[in-house]
Amino acid sequence: KVASGICDDLLTTTLNAAAGKVIFAPAMNWRMWGNPITQRNVTTLRDLGYWFVGPDCGHLACGEEGMGRLSAVEDILDAVDQALGPAESKLTGKRVLITSGPTREWIDPVRFLSNPSSGKMGYALAREALTRGAQVTVVTGPTHERAPWRAEIVPVDTTAEMLEAVSTRHHETDVLVGAAAPVDFSPVRRTDHKIKKTSDLAAPDA
């Protein structure tokens, strides 16, 4: 209805008259979401500046699985925070690259050197930059934190992978923030099998 300018109830009338940002968080059966008419209307609204959060893929209210699940409330709130951010700031339109979280240096398939970095700081910086209108890419090590909505997430594991990911992107970046906690040391060699306590590769008893 909004894409066609139809205003025949309170909600569509309000949306048609709204002067600020409008955020849609759609939820429906996956066939409805995939319908070409729906997708045409979504494209029309996006081109006009309307925001869409989701939908996500998962279990649907109808009992089926597919693309049409309502996005997480936290993602919707991220979108609201960004919509309420300043219309103009020094970061508006800037490309911000942030490193976040720990890295892992593997000794064997089940052991690695790392640290307890959570990635919270990097993601918090990403959310703030997004709220200020920046385009944000986060190169992140393993983390259980929820990724910021609209941020490009580049997952890495080792310090070398983080370095490579940053090196290939920094020339397109206006601002680089290093908030990660990469491991400072790497084993001289990594074995492809679990090191047994009796192995000559194992550390001597204290």
VOPAGU-2260 file (C-alpha; in pm, 1 decimal, decimal comma):
REM VOPAGU-2260
SITE   aa  ch    i         X         Y         Z
SITE  LYS   A    0       0,0       0,0       0,0
SITE  VAL   A    1     276,6     245,4      90,2
SITE  ALA   A    2     463,9     175,7    -234,7
SITE  SER   A    3     144,4     247,6    -428,0
SITE  GLY   A    4      44,9     555,4    -227,3
SITE  ILE   A    5    -271,5     390,5     -94,0
SITE  CYS   A    6    -393,1     556,8     228,7
SITE  ASP   A    7    -709,0     382,9     342,1
SITE  ASP   A    8    -638,8     338,0     714,7
SITE  LEU   A    9    -464,8     518,8    1001,6
SITE  LEU   A   10    -129,9     343,0     957,3
SITE  THR   A   11     -90,3     395,9     582,5
SITE  THR   A   12    -214,0     753,6     613,3
SITE  THR   A   13      42,9     823,7     885,6
SITE  LEU   A   14     324,5     664,9     684,3
SITE  ASN   A   15     231,1     859,9     372,1
SITE  ALA   A   16     241,7    1185,3     566,2
SITE  ALA   A   17     561,7    1103,8     761,6
SITE  ALA   A   18     847,6    1344,7     694,5
SITE  GLY   A   19    1114,6    1152,6     886,4
SITE  LYS   A   20    1283,5     818,2     832,4
SITE  VAL   A   21    1053,7     515,9     813,0
SITE  ILE   A   22    1176,1     168,0     908,7
SITE  PHE   A   23    1002,4    -149,3     796,5
SITE  ALA   A   24    1064,9    -475,1     986,9
SITE  PRO   A   25     871,6    -722,8     770,5
SITE  ALA   A   26     763,9   -1070,7     881,2
SITE  MET   A   27     567,7   -1308,9     660,1
SITE  ASN   A   28     561,1   -1648,6     492,6
SITE  TRP   A   29     869,3   -1707,3     277,2
SITE  ARG   A   30     656,2   -1739,6     -36,3
SITE  MET   A   31     496,4   -1402,3      32,7
SITE  TRP   A   32     838,6   -1241,2      82,2
SITE  GLY   A   33     971,1   -1397,6    -237,3
SITE  ASN   A   34     671,2   -1291,6    -443,6
SITE  PRO   A   35     794,0   -1067,7    -730,9
SITE  ILE   A   36     526,5    -809,6    -648,8
SITE  THR   A   37     649,5    -786,1    -290,0
SITE  GLN   A   38    1010,7    -756,2    -404,0
SITE  ARG   A   39     918,2    -488,6    -658,4
SITE  ASN   A   40     746,8    -283,5    -386,8
SITE  VAL   A   41    1041,6    -331,0    -149,3
SITE  THR   A   42    1281,0    -210,6    -418,2
SITE  THR   A   43    1059,4      91,1    -483,5
SITE  LEU   A   44    1050,8     184,4    -116,6
SITE  ARG   A   45    1425,5     135,7     -68,8
SITE  ASP   A   46    1494,7     356,9    -369,4
SITE  LEU   A   47    1276,2     621,7    -204,8
SITE  GLY   A   48    1480,9     607,4     116,2
SITE  TYR   A   49    1275,6     373,1     333,5
SITE  TRP   A   50    1477,7     140,8     555,6
SITE  PHE   A   51    1425,0    -235,5     588,1
SITE  VAL   A   52    1547,3    -449,5     877,5
SITE  GLY   A   53    1528,6    -810,9     767,6
SITE  PRO   A   54    1350,5   -1034,7     733,2
SITE  ASP   A   55    1574,1   -1316,9     854,4
SITE  CYS   A   56    1576,4   -1684,9     771,9
SITE  GLY   A   57    1436,3   -1929,1    1027,4
SITE  HIS   A   58    1126,5   -2085,8    1177,3
SITE  LEU   A   59     811,0   -1898,7    1075,7
SITE  ALA   A   60     480,2   -1854,8    1259,1
SITE  CYS   A   61     308,3   -2069,7     994,6
SITE  GLY   A   62     528,9   -2362,6    1092,0
SITE  GLU   A   63     752,2   -2351,5     784,7
SITE  GLU   A   64    1118,5   -2257,4     751,9
SITE  GLY   A   65    1248,9   -1985,9     525,3
SITE  MET   A   66    1319,6   -1618,4     466,2
SITE  GLY   A   67    1048,4   -1421,0     641,3
SITE  ARG   A   68    1124,3   -1433,1    1012,0
SITE  LEU   A   69    1107,2   -1104,8    1204,4
SITE  SER   A   70    1455,0    -969,2    1273,2
SITE  ALA   A   71    1592,4    -968,1    1625,5
SITE  VAL   A   72    1461,6    -684,0    1840,3
SITE  GLU   A   73    1822,9    -572,9    1896,9
SITE  ASP   A   74    1872,1    -525,8    1521,3
SITE  ILE   A   75    1552,7    -322,0    1498,6
SITE  LEU   A   76    1670,2    -104,5    1789,1
SITE  ASP   A   77    2006,9     -57,5    1614,0
SITE  ALA   A   78    1815,5      70,7    1311,4
SITE  VAL   A   79    1615,1     310,0    1528,9
SITE  ASP   A   80    1935,9     441,0    1690,8
SITE  GLN   A   81    2086,0     503,6    1348,2
SITE  ALA   A   82    1768,0     669,9    1221,5
SITE  LEU   A   83    1769,3     902,4    1522,3
SITE  GLY   A   84    2136,6     989,8    1477,3
SITE  PRO   A   85    2252,7    1333,6    1365,6
SITE  ALA   A   86    2154,0    1431,8    1012,2
SITE  GLU   A   87    2511,3    1545,7     949,3
SITE  SER   A   88    2835,6    1467,7    1130,0
SITE  LYS   A   89    3204,9    1451,1    1048,8
SITE  LEU   A   90    3159,2    1078,5     979,0
SITE  THR   A   91    2864,8    1109,8     742,0
SITE  GLY   A   92    2950,7     917,9     426,1
SITE  LYS   A   93    3297,1     825,1     554,7
SITE  ARG   A   94    3427,9     469,8     530,4
SITE  VAL   A   95    3534,1     339,0     869,9
SITE  LEU   A   96    3734,8      19,3     915,7
SITE  ILE   A   97    3746,1    -130,6    1265,4
SITE  THR   A   98    3934,0    -433,1    1395,8
SITE  SER   A   99    3772,6    -618,2    1682,2
SITE  GLY   A  100    3800,8    -921,1    1906,2
SITE  PRO   A  101    4083,1   -1171,6    1961,1
SITE  THR   A  102    4277,3   -1386,1    1718,5
SITE  ARG   A  103    4387,1   -1746,6    1752,4
SITE  GLU   A  104    4725,0   -1903,0    1677,1
SITE  TRP   A  105    4681,5   -2275,6    1641,1
SITE  ILE   A  106    4929,4   -2522,0    1789,0
SITE  ASP   A  107    4739,5   -2830,9    1673,8
SITE  PRO   A  108    4375,6   -2895,2    1568,9
SITE  VAL   A  109    4247,5   -2864,6    1929,0
SITE  ARG   A  110    4480,9   -2610,9    2095,1
SITE  PHE   A  111    4555,7   -2248,1    2024,3
SITE  LEU   A  112    4707,2   -1936,1    2178,9
SITE  SER   A  113    4454,1   -1656,7    2234,6
SITE  ASN   A  114    4317,5   -1410,1    2489,2
SITE  PRO   A  115    3976,1   -1336,2    2642,9
SITE  SER   A  116    3896,8   -1030,1    2429,9
SITE  SER   A  117    3517,8   -1019,2    2380,1
SITE  GLY   A  118    3493,4    -787,1    2081,6
SITE  LYS   A  119    3252,3    -557,9    2269,9
SITE  MET   A  120    3463,7    -245,8    2221,3
SITE  GLY   A  121    3496,6    -289,7    1845,3
SITE  TYR   A  122    3126,0    -349,9    1800,3
SITE  ALA   A  123    3037,8     -53,9    2024,6
SITE  LEU   A  124    3260,7     170,8    1813,1
SITE  ALA   A  125    3097,3      31,4    1499,8
SITE  ARG   A  126    2748,3     110,7    1628,7
SITE  GLU   A  127    2849,7     465,4    1716,3
SITE  ALA   A  128    3005,8     520,7    1373,5
SITE  LEU   A  129    2693,4     383,8    1204,5
SITE  THR   A  130    2476,2     617,4    1412,0
SITE  ARG   A  131    2691,3     905,8    1287,4
SITE  GLY   A  132    2630,1     810,1     924,8
SITE  ALA   A  133    2947,4     618,6     842,0
SITE  GLN   A  134    2984,1     309,4     624,3
SITE  VAL   A  135    3139,8      56,7     860,8
SITE  THR   A  136    3343,0    -257,4     803,0
SITE  VAL   A  137    3447,3    -468,4    1102,9
SITE  VAL   A  138    3729,7    -719,6    1072,1
SITE  THR   A  139    3668,0    -939,1    1372,6
SITE  GLY   A  140    3815,1   -1242,1    1538,4
SITE  PRO   A  141    3595,2   -1506,5    1707,0
SITE  THR   A  142    3327,2   -1344,2    1922,2
SITE  HIS   A  143    2984,6   -1420,4    2066,0
SITE  GLU   A  144    2875,3   -1057,2    2037,1
SITE  ARG   A  145    2585,7    -964,8    1809,5
SITE  ALA   A  146    2704,5    -788,4    1495,9
SITE  PRO   A  147    2587,4    -427,2    1449,5
SITE  TRP   A  148    2306,4    -385,1    1199,1
SITE  ARG   A  149    2423,7    -262,3     856,4
SITE  ALA   A  150    2792,9    -316,6     935,9
SITE  GLU   A  151    2993,3    -528,5     693,4
SITE  ILE   A  152    3142,9    -809,5     900,9
SITE  VAL   A  153    3465,8    -977,7     790,5
SITE  PRO   A  154    3533,2   -1279,7    1015,6
SITE  VAL   A  155    3894,6   -1390,7    1062,7
SITE  ASP   A  156    4070,4   -1637,1    1287,7
SITE  THR   A  157    4445,8   -1578,3    1296,2
SITE  THR   A  158    4653,3   -1262,5    1325,3
SITE  ALA   A  159    4780,8   -1312,9     970,4
SITE  GLU   A  160    4424,1   -1333,5     841,3
SITE  MET   A  161    4336,5   -1010,8    1024,0
SITE  LEU   A  162    4640,8    -837,3     877,1
SITE  GLU   A  163    4551,2    -951,7     526,5
SITE  ALA   A  164    4186,7    -843,3     563,1
SITE  VAL   A  165    4290,7    -497,1     681,5
SITE  SER   A  166    4568,9    -463,1     423,1
SITE  THR   A  167    4330,6    -529,1     134,5
SITE  ARG   A  168    4079,5    -270,9     258,7
SITE  HIS   A  169    4272,5      13,7     421,3
SITE  HIS   A  170    4332,7     197,6      91,3
SITE  GLU   A  171    3954,5     244,5      59,6
SITE  THR   A  172    3920,7     363,4     419,6
SITE  ASP   A  173    3887,8     714,0     560,3
SITE  VAL   A  174    3918,1     610,0     925,4
SITE  LEU   A  175    4094,1     304,2    1070,1
SITE  VAL   A  176    4034,1     205,5    1433,6
SITE  GLY   A  177    4238,4     -79,0    1580,2
SITE  ALA   A  178    4028,5    -217,4    1864,4
SITE  ALA   A  179    4125,7    -582,4    1824,2
SITE  ALA   A  180    4351,6    -782,7    2053,4
SITE  PRO   A  181    4556,6    -991,9    1810,4
SITE  VAL   A  182    4787,2   -1255,6    1953,7
SITE  ASP   A  183    5149,6   -1140,1    1961,1
SITE  PHE   A  184    5310,0   -1481,7    1923,0
SITE  SER   A  185    5265,2   -1772,5    1684,5
SITE  PRO   A  186    5400,1   -2127,6    1709,2
SITE  VAL   A  187    5700,0   -2196,7    1488,8
SITE  ARG   A  188    5514,7   -2494,4    1349,6
SITE  ARG   A  189    5162,4   -2627,7    1366,6
SITE  THR   A  190    5087,7   -2998,1    1361,8
SITE  ASP   A  191    4797,1   -3146,4    1171,4
SITE  HIS   A  192    4719,1   -3389,2    1452,9
SITE  LYS   A  193    4658,4   -3355,5    1824,1
SITE  ILE   A  194    4985,2   -3351,7    2014,2
SITE  LYS   A  195    4994,1   -3629,1    2271,5
SITE  LYS   A  196    5151,4   -3581,5    2611,7
SITE  THR   A  197    5416,3   -3837,4    2522,0
SITE  SER   A  198    5509,4   -3658,3    2200,0
SITE  ASP   A  199    5851,1   -3494,0    2165,3
SITE  LEU   A  200    5659,7   -3180,9    2058,4
SITE  ALA   A  201    5489,9   -3156,0    2395,6
SITE  ALA   A  202    5620,3   -2914,9    2657,6
SITE  PRO   A  203    5834,6   -3078,7    2930,5
SITE  ASP   A  204    5681,6   -3130,2    3271,7
SITE  ALA   A  205    5744,7   -2849,4    3517,7
